[in-house]
């Protein structure tokens, strides 16, 4: 038996086609930031490499403009 058998079920994409990846869309960008404020990896986000690059640059721009926090220190 193969222990590492992958499921054949297709996962739904995490970004809908009508959603624009932009630094002003903070509600979308918050979905790709982990609990500690880090940008989540591409495999966790289920994004293409082009989408991941756009998300990363948009998050960085939003952080510089103080739309998103650099770290999540709510404790």
Helices and strands as residue ranges (DSSP letters): H 26-29, G 30-32, H 42-45, H 49-64
